[in-house]
């Protein structure tokens, strides 16, 4: 996930995620059908120790501004996009994502 907003909003989002009981993000890859929940235990703006960075990212650490420590990936239901709603507008994620260039959305989802 690449943050394109100012540092203030990045800090706010990180703080909100860290304050959740179970911080989780939905990973969406354009052009792919599968969606995954990534369960987090830490978020940082500091570069982790080299051995904690996947090898395929080690040569590109300067390209990333935020690091997520993920403990588990979980396959999301096929219709997950229609079950999530953008927090700021209330629009279904499957519709909002078609009409936005935003690299991320804050969503509401209840199982």
N, CA, C and O atoms as a DFTB+ gen file, in Angstrom:
444 C
 N C O
     1  1       0.850      -1.164       0.000
     2  2       0.000       0.000       0.000
     3  2       0.897       1.229       0.000
     4  3       1.819       1.328       0.810
     5  1       0.637       2.143      -0.886
     6  2       1.426       3.363      -0.975
     7  2       0.575       4.520      -0.478
     8  3      -0.561       4.698      -0.919
     9  1       1.120       5.300       0.432
    10  2       0.394       6.443       0.969
    11  2       0.678       7.649       0.110
    12  3       1.841       7.970      -0.135
    13  1      -0.359       8.329      -0.358
    14  2      -0.161       9.506      -1.188
    15  2      -0.684      10.766      -0.521
    16  3      -0.549      11.853      -1.082
    17  1      -1.262      10.655       0.632
    18  2      -1.756      11.829       1.348
    19  2      -0.655      12.381       2.230
    20  3       0.414      11.781       2.346
    21  1      -0.908      13.515       2.847
    22  2       0.075      14.121       3.736
    23  2       0.345      13.282       4.959
    24  3      -0.431      12.387       5.294
    25  1       1.462      13.573       5.636
    26  2       1.875      12.803       6.807
    27  2       0.820      12.781       7.901
    28  3       0.698      11.780       8.607
    29  1       0.054      13.855       8.064
    30  2      -0.951      13.920       9.120
    31  2      -2.005      12.837       8.925
    32  3      -2.359      12.142       9.877
    33  1      -2.506      12.688       7.713
    34  2      -3.538      11.677       7.483
    35  2      -2.959      10.270       7.564
    36  3      -3.656       9.344       7.979
    37  1      -1.701      10.092       7.175
    38  2      -1.067       8.781       7.286
    39  2      -0.983       8.380       8.751
    40  3      -1.336       7.259       9.117
    41  1      -0.516       9.294       9.579
    42  2      -0.405       9.020      11.009
    43  2      -1.773       8.686      11.591
    44  3      -1.900       7.767      12.401
    45  1      -2.786       9.422      11.182
    46  2      -4.141       9.184      11.686
    47  2      -4.619       7.772      11.309
    48  3      -5.194       7.071      12.142
    49  1      -4.388       7.369      10.090
    50  2      -4.819       6.040       9.638
    51  2      -4.060       4.948      10.381
    52  3      -4.647       3.957      10.814
    53  1      -2.754       5.137      10.525
    54  2      -1.945       4.152      11.254
    55  2      -2.437       4.040      12.690
    56  3      -2.601       2.936      13.208
    57  1      -2.672       5.177      13.333
    58  2      -3.156       5.161      14.718
    59  2      -4.507       4.455      14.823
    60  3      -4.734       3.679      15.752
    61  1      -5.403       4.723      13.872
    62  2      -6.712       4.068      13.888
    63  2      -6.570       2.558      13.736
    64  3      -7.228       1.799      14.447
    65  1      -5.724       2.121      12.822
    66  2      -5.516       0.686      12.637
    67  2      -4.925       0.050      13.889
    68  3      -5.358      -1.022      14.312
    69  1      -3.932       0.714      14.482
    70  2      -3.286       0.169      15.677
    71  2      -4.247       0.074      16.857
    72  3      -4.065      -0.768      17.737
    73  1      -5.268       0.928      16.883
    74  2      -6.217       0.925      17.990
    75  2      -7.342      -0.099      17.827
    76  3      -8.133      -0.299      18.748
    77  1      -7.416      -0.736      16.685
    78  2      -8.434      -1.761      16.477
    79  2      -8.081      -3.016      17.263
    80  3      -6.909      -3.327      17.472
    81  1      -9.114      -3.730      17.693
    82  2      -8.889      -4.980      18.425
    83  2      -8.172      -6.005      17.546
    84  3      -7.256      -6.689      18.003
    85  1      -8.592      -6.107      16.292
    86  2      -7.961      -7.006      15.327
    87  2      -7.673      -6.227      14.051
    88  3      -8.475      -6.269      13.118
    89  1      -6.539      -5.512      13.983
    90  2      -6.257      -4.724      12.779
    91  2      -6.117      -5.623      11.552
    92  3      -5.310      -6.553      11.526
    93  1      -6.906      -5.325      10.561
    94  2      -6.969      -6.144       9.360
    95  2      -7.134      -5.233       8.153
    96  3      -7.852      -4.234       8.207
    97  1      -6.458      -5.592       7.056
    98  2      -6.650      -4.865       5.803
    99  2      -7.053      -5.861       4.722
   100  3      -6.661      -7.028       4.752
   101  1      -7.837      -5.382       3.776
   102  2      -8.265      -6.208       2.649
   103  2      -7.315      -5.931       1.495
   104  3      -7.177      -4.791       1.053
   105  1      -6.661      -6.984       1.009
   106  2      -5.723      -6.850      -0.104
   107  2      -6.443      -7.166      -1.406
   108  3      -7.064      -8.218      -1.557
   109  1      -6.345      -6.229      -2.340
   110  2      -7.010      -6.357      -3.627
   111  2      -5.944      -6.184      -4.704
   112  3      -5.223      -5.187      -4.707
   113  1      -5.841      -7.128      -5.600
   114  2      -4.896      -7.028      -6.704
   115  2      -5.692      -6.824      -7.977
   116  3      -6.527      -7.652      -8.340
   117  1      -5.428      -5.711      -8.657
   118  2      -6.152      -5.412      -9.894
   119  2      -6.030      -6.559     -10.883
   120  3      -4.950      -7.117     -11.079
   121  1      -7.132      -6.896     -11.492
   122  2      -7.145      -7.931     -12.502
   123  2      -7.197      -9.354     -11.962
   124  3      -7.251     -10.310     -12.736
   125  1      -7.181      -9.500     -10.647
   126  2      -7.250     -10.837     -10.044
   127  2      -8.588     -10.990      -9.341
   128  3      -9.196     -10.007      -8.919
   129  1      -9.039     -12.227      -9.221
   130  2     -10.327     -12.511      -8.599
   131  2     -10.203     -12.626      -7.085
   132  3     -11.083     -12.186      -6.345
   133  1      -9.094     -13.225      -6.630
   134  2      -8.940     -13.487      -5.206
   135  2      -8.688     -12.199      -4.419
   136  3      -7.994     -11.293      -4.882
   137  1      -9.268     -12.143      -3.225
   138  2      -9.053     -11.058      -2.267
   139  2      -8.612     -11.715      -0.966
   140  3      -9.043     -12.823      -0.645
   141  1      -7.755     -11.033      -0.222
   142  2      -7.236     -11.612       1.020
   143  2      -7.329     -10.618       2.162
   144  3      -7.101      -9.421       1.982
   145  1      -7.666     -11.125       3.341
   146  2      -7.553     -10.353       4.573
   147  2      -6.127     -10.536       5.075
   148  3      -5.635     -11.663       5.141
   149  1      -5.467      -9.456       5.424
   150  2      -4.141      -9.521       6.033
   151  2      -4.305      -9.082       7.478
   152  3      -4.718      -7.953       7.742
   153  1      -3.986      -9.958       8.406
   154  2      -4.107      -9.690       9.841
   155  2      -2.776      -9.126      10.335
   156  3      -1.734      -9.766      10.201
   157  1      -2.821      -7.930      10.905
   158  2      -1.616      -7.193      11.275
   159  2      -1.330      -7.264      12.767
   160  3      -2.240      -7.372      13.589
   161  1      -0.043      -7.201      13.099
   162  2       0.329      -7.040      14.508
   163  2       1.175      -5.784      14.708
   164  3       1.433      -5.378      15.841
   165  1       1.611      -5.165      13.590
   166  2       2.365      -3.922      13.734
   167  2       2.363      -3.150      12.426
   168  3       2.278      -3.727      11.342
   169  1       2.459      -1.830      12.552
   170  2       2.571      -0.917      11.424
   171  2       3.631       0.098      11.814
   172  3       3.627       0.615      12.931
   173  1       4.539       0.380      10.888
   174  2       5.613       1.305      11.215
   175  2       6.032       2.101       9.993
   176  3       5.900       1.644       8.858
   177  1       6.536       3.292      10.244
   178  2       7.128       4.103       9.174
   179  2       8.634       3.846       9.097
   180  3       9.292       4.290       8.156
   181  1       9.179       3.132      10.081
   182  2      10.607       2.825      10.122
   183  2      10.886       1.534       9.354
   184  3      10.106       0.585       9.420
   185  1      11.995       1.506       8.630
   186  2      12.383       0.315       7.883
   187  2      12.761      -0.787       8.876
   188  3      13.566      -0.559       9.779
   189  1      12.180      -1.984       8.711
   190  2      12.506      -3.093       9.619
   191  2      13.948      -3.581       9.407
   192  3      14.621      -3.186       8.455
   193  1      14.399      -4.446      10.319
   194  2      15.697      -5.083      10.165
   195  2      15.688      -5.885       8.861
   196  3      14.671      -6.461       8.477
   197  1      16.837      -5.909       8.196
   198  2      16.943      -6.530       6.868
   199  2      16.370      -7.952       6.820
   200  3      15.658      -8.297       5.877
   201  1      16.673      -8.772       7.821
   202  2      16.220     -10.169       7.793
   203  2      14.711     -10.306       7.969
   204  3      14.158     -11.379       7.728
   205  1      14.045      -9.246       8.381
   206  2      12.591      -9.288       8.542
   207  2      11.857      -8.794       7.292
   208  3      10.627      -8.797       7.245
   209  1      12.614      -8.376       6.290
   210  2      12.034      -7.909       5.026
   211  2      12.095      -9.056       4.025
   212  3      13.153      -9.661       3.855
   213  1      10.980      -9.371       3.354
   214  2      11.037     -10.426       2.332
   215  2      12.139     -10.107       1.309
   216  3      12.325      -8.952       0.927
   217  1      12.857     -11.135       0.877
   218  2      13.993     -10.945      -0.023
   219  2      13.639     -10.145      -1.269
   220  3      14.447      -9.345      -1.740
   221  1      12.435     -10.351      -1.808
   222  2      12.066      -9.668      -3.047
   223  2      11.826      -8.172      -2.858
   224  3      11.643      -7.459      -3.845
   225  1      11.821      -7.672      -1.609
   226  2      11.686      -6.240      -1.353
   227  2      12.984      -5.589      -0.885
   228  3      13.071      -4.362      -0.838
   229  1      13.976      -6.372      -0.544
   230  2      15.184      -5.837       0.082
   231  2      15.922      -4.816      -0.778
   232  3      16.531      -3.892      -0.239
   233  1      15.882      -4.959      -2.083
   234  2      16.567      -4.007      -2.962
   235  2      15.734      -2.756      -3.219
   236  3      16.191      -1.829      -3.886
   237  1      14.517      -2.730      -2.692
   238  2      13.607      -1.615      -2.980
   239  2      13.092      -0.923      -1.723
   240  3      12.072      -0.238      -1.786
   241  1      13.761      -1.077      -0.588
   242  2      13.250      -0.538       0.677
   243  2      13.009       0.964       0.629
   244  3      12.142       1.465       1.347
   245  1      13.745       1.691      -0.190
   246  2      13.577       3.142      -0.270
   247  2      12.270       3.539      -0.959
   248  3      11.878       4.705      -0.905
   249  1      11.599       2.599      -1.597
   250  2      10.334       2.877      -2.282
   251  2       9.119       2.795      -1.357
   252  3       8.018       3.193      -1.737
   253  1       9.322       2.278      -0.145
   254  2       8.205       2.057       0.765
   255  2       8.288       3.002       1.953
   256  3       9.355       3.195       2.536
   257  1       7.161       3.583       2.300
   258  2       7.114       4.534       3.409
   259  2       6.426       3.973       4.648
   260  3       6.546       4.522       5.743
   261  1       5.703       2.870       4.460
   262  2       4.979       2.250       5.575
   263  2       5.177       0.746       5.497
   264  3       5.129       0.154       4.419
   265  1       5.402       0.130       6.663
   266  2       5.654      -1.301       6.736
   267  2       4.601      -1.952       7.626
   268  3       4.261      -1.440       8.693
   269  1       4.098      -3.083       7.167
   270  2       3.089      -3.837       7.898
   271  2       3.679      -5.175       8.309
   272  3       4.278      -5.865       7.484
   273  1       3.521      -5.550       9.566
   274  2       3.925      -6.883      10.014
   275  2       2.654      -7.718      10.037
   276  3       1.761      -7.495      10.854
   277  1       2.590      -8.673       9.138
   278  2       1.396      -9.489       8.939
   279  2       1.628     -10.860       9.559
   280  3       2.659     -11.493       9.333
   281  1       0.648     -11.309      10.347
   282  2       0.791     -12.623      10.977
   283  2       0.004     -13.715      10.245
   284  3       0.280     -14.904      10.404
   285  1      -0.988     -13.291       9.433
   286  2      -1.805     -14.303       8.763
   287  2      -2.499     -13.687       7.554
   288  3      -2.968     -12.550       7.606
   289  1      -2.559     -14.447       6.471
   290  2      -3.374     -14.107       5.313
   291  2      -4.557     -15.056       5.302
   292  3      -4.422     -16.242       5.601
   293  1      -5.718     -14.520       4.955
   294  2      -6.931     -15.336       4.931
   295  2      -7.701     -15.012       3.652
   296  3      -7.979     -13.847       3.367
   297  1      -8.038     -16.036       2.894
   298  2      -8.805     -15.849       1.669
   299  2     -10.168     -15.253       2.023
   300  3     -10.884     -15.792       2.867
   301  1     -10.520     -14.156       1.384
   302  2     -11.810     -13.498       1.637
   303  2     -12.875     -14.126       0.733
   304  3     -12.554     -14.681      -0.317
   305  1     -14.154     -14.034       1.150
   306  2     -15.229     -14.563       0.304
   307  2     -15.218     -13.905      -1.084
   308  3     -14.802     -12.756      -1.228
   309  1     -15.668     -14.628      -2.079
   310  2     -15.665     -14.114      -3.463
   311  2     -16.449     -12.809      -3.596
   312  3     -16.093     -11.956      -4.409
   313  1     -17.503     -12.647      -2.812
   314  2     -18.341     -11.447      -2.921
   315  2     -17.976     -10.378      -1.884
   316  3     -18.802      -9.520      -1.571
   317  1     -16.766     -10.418      -1.355
   318  2     -16.367      -9.513      -0.275
   319  2     -16.505      -8.043      -0.655
   320  3     -16.855      -7.218       0.189
   321  1     -16.238      -7.708      -1.905
   322  2     -16.291      -6.298      -2.317
   323  2     -17.695      -5.708      -2.163
   324  3     -17.843      -4.515      -1.900
   325  1     -18.709      -6.534      -2.326
   326  2     -20.079      -6.034      -2.183
   327  2     -20.520      -5.992      -0.723
   328  3     -21.559      -5.410      -0.410
   329  1     -19.741      -6.604       0.178
   330  2     -20.055      -6.612       1.606
   331  2     -19.334      -5.505       2.372
   332  3     -19.592      -5.293       3.557
   333  1     -18.434      -4.805       1.695
   334  2     -17.658      -3.724       2.323
   335  2     -18.179      -2.383       1.835
   336  3     -18.573      -2.236       0.678
   337  1     -18.174      -1.403       2.740
   338  2     -18.672      -0.079       2.403
   339  2     -17.631       0.972       2.758
   340  3     -17.024       0.918       3.827
   341  1     -17.427       1.928       1.858
   342  2     -16.451       2.989       2.079
   343  2     -16.940       3.852       3.231
   344  3     -18.065       4.352       3.201
   345  1     -16.104       4.030       4.245
   346  2     -16.505       4.738       5.461
   347  2     -16.913       6.176       5.185
   348  3     -17.866       6.666       5.792
   349  1     -16.225       6.861       4.295
   350  2     -16.499       8.285       4.063
   351  2     -17.777       8.545       3.281
   352  3     -18.406       9.588       3.458
   353  1     -18.176       7.605       2.412
   354  2     -19.340       7.856       1.551
   355  2     -20.485       6.874       1.761
   356  3     -21.626       7.168       1.407
   357  1     -20.190       5.712       2.335
   358  2     -21.208       4.676       2.478
   359  2     -21.413       3.863       1.212
   360  3     -22.243       2.954       1.185
   361  1     -20.663       4.183       0.160
   362  2     -20.791       3.462      -1.110
   363  2     -20.220       2.053      -0.996
   364  3     -19.235       1.835      -0.290
   365  1     -20.836       1.096      -1.688
   366  2     -20.248      -0.252      -1.704
   367  2     -18.845      -0.193      -2.316
   368  3     -18.619       0.529      -3.288
   369  1     -17.919      -0.941      -1.754
   370  2     -16.537      -0.918      -2.221
   371  2     -16.426      -1.336      -3.680
   372  3     -15.606      -0.791      -4.419
   373  1     -17.248      -2.304      -4.106
   374  2     -17.152      -2.757      -5.491
   375  2     -17.495      -1.644      -6.483
   376  3     -16.966      -1.635      -7.594
   377  1     -18.354      -0.722      -6.112
   378  2     -18.679       0.411      -6.979
   379  2     -17.653       1.536      -6.849
   380  3     -17.199       2.084      -7.853
   381  1     -17.292       1.874      -5.627
   382  2     -16.356       2.976      -5.392
   383  2     -15.000       2.706      -6.035
   384  3     -14.375       3.619      -6.574
   385  1     -14.544       1.456      -5.979
   386  2     -13.223       1.137      -6.513
   387  2     -13.173       1.244      -8.038
   388  3     -12.095       1.426      -8.605
   389  1     -14.308       1.136      -8.700
   390  2     -14.359       1.262     -10.166
   391  2     -14.183       2.711     -10.618
   392  3     -13.748       2.967     -11.741
   393  1     -14.523       3.657      -9.741
   394  2     -14.573       5.061     -10.143
   395  2     -13.560       5.929      -9.409
   396  3     -13.683       7.154      -9.413
   397  1     -12.580       5.328      -8.792
   398  2     -11.628       6.102      -8.003
   399  2     -10.199       5.701      -8.348
   400  3      -9.929       4.555      -8.709
   401  1      -9.297       6.661      -8.230
   402  2      -7.877       6.385      -8.426
   403  2      -7.175       6.197      -7.083
   404  3      -5.958       6.015      -7.042
   405  1      -7.918       6.239      -6.001
   406  2      -7.330       6.112      -4.672
   407  2      -6.656       4.752      -4.501
   408  3      -7.213       3.731      -4.904
   409  1      -5.448       4.730      -3.900
   410  2      -4.777       3.450      -3.681
   411  2      -5.325       2.683      -2.477
   412  3      -4.989       1.516      -2.275
   413  1      -6.172       3.344      -1.678
   414  2      -6.755       2.664      -0.523
   415  2      -8.079       3.302      -0.148
   416  3      -8.351       4.456      -0.480
   417  1      -8.898       2.527       0.552
   418  2     -10.159       2.999       1.098
   419  2     -10.237       2.545       2.548
   420  3      -9.776       1.454       2.884
   421  1     -10.809       3.363       3.394
   422  2     -11.136       2.924       4.745
   423  2     -12.554       2.376       4.637
   424  3     -13.472       3.071       4.203
   425  1     -12.714       1.123       5.038
   426  2     -13.998       0.455       4.817
   427  2     -14.622      -0.007       6.137
   428  3     -13.954      -0.184       7.156
   429  1     -15.920      -0.188       6.055
   430  2     -16.666      -0.811       7.145
   431  2     -17.108      -2.174       6.639
   432  3     -17.581      -2.320       5.512
   433  1     -16.942      -3.159       7.498
   434  2     -17.312      -4.532       7.164
   435  2     -17.694      -5.242       8.437
   436  3     -16.957      -5.189       9.422
   437  1     -18.826      -5.903       8.437
   438  2     -19.153      -6.715       9.596
   439  2     -19.428      -8.124       9.094
   440  3     -20.170      -8.330       8.133
   441  1     -18.821      -9.069       9.757
   442  2     -18.906     -10.470       9.323
   443  2     -20.307     -11.000       9.446
   444  3     -20.558     -12.161       9.124
